[in-house]
Amino acid sequence: MSEAPTREALAARDGEDPLAPFRARFVIPDDVIYFCGNSLGPLIADVAPRLNAVIRDEWGRDLVKSWNVHDWIGLPARLGDKIARLIGADPGEVAVADSTSVNLFKLLAGALRLRPGRATILSEERNFPTDLYVAQGLAGLVGDGARLRLVGDDGAHSSSDQIIRALSDDVAVVMLTEVDFKTGERHDMARVTAAAHDAGALMLWDLAHSAGAFPVGLNACGADLAVGCSYKYLNGGPGAPAFLYVARSLQNNIRPALSGWMGHESPFAFDIDYRPADDITRNLCGTPVVLAQAALEVGLDVMLEADLDAIRAKSVALGEAFIALVEENCSEEGFRLVSPRDSARRGSQVSFAHPHAHAIMQALIDRGVIGDFRAPDVLRFGLTPLYMRYVDVWDAVDILRTIMATRAWDKPEFHRRAAVT
């Protein structure tokens, strides 16, 4: 166990932090310590002026001309190229559209078509449920023996090892989230991708807890397909549009399951027959959501100003300090670290399990420390280096220590479950 830092030592690190100036770009209440950027990134101060300009000057003044004058029509590809820089892809390999679930459906369906004679989508039981639901729904729709096969946790091997051991010649595509949403455990992306390819399968990664949190190397590891959301570490706003990635080598072969007009090679020809575009835009479906994509672009531009390696280094330091402080100050309170202790195997979050996790998190939120709860017993703390200070982890653990020592969490109102936890 690492030695817990003092508040003075953490304050000194804040004074030397090259990312510290980015905090002023975000709107964060003074009485809040925000550990929930892995669920919803905070508002960026420049979003409101940008949206006001889009509404007033583009929509309000230029009206429908804005599709050309302000290149609204190019938003999905333009934003996709910006995201590509954050996830190790090339220009023209990423597009912004729809939701993560819709994009997942499109790419899974395309993957099954690209592997005729194979019918299995391979994933793991602890994958984010919506990914599993989408795969289940798709398998039921296409028939022909298509099925989702899940790997359970055997307690003896890493999640990456378990997936690799489960590969077979019936697997068409492996579908995994790189960072586990509960524990923060990272898959070995390069090793799993290579193993999938050796087995003749395609590899699809969900980057919901990766994009913007640390450097991702899709091309470096040879990934085929990927999806991800933009409202977490990319700070695109609640319900912000998602993104999809298709390796250039597959773009002219993958056939979209949702063949909308924006994926046509010439949308405004208004042909009766669908002919897919010959680039990443064939995976688009409907009209771009301009206001949402304008807000997202602000978030992406801020991210692109920062150094991802510096973001990762600070994330690791924040995580190690948080773990050490919790274990030193709350060692008798029943908390169990469920995130990997090895930072190389951990994303940008730290999770602890506790029998009263939900009530404890509600008590923390009541005191201004905003994390979240994941059933059945996980307190989840996202680490977001662009606006989180080193002293925030010390102050948050000090509040946690007080809550536990006084049993402040054991109030009736903290045990009630709201619609969103």
Disulfide bonds with the S-S distance in Angstrom:
none
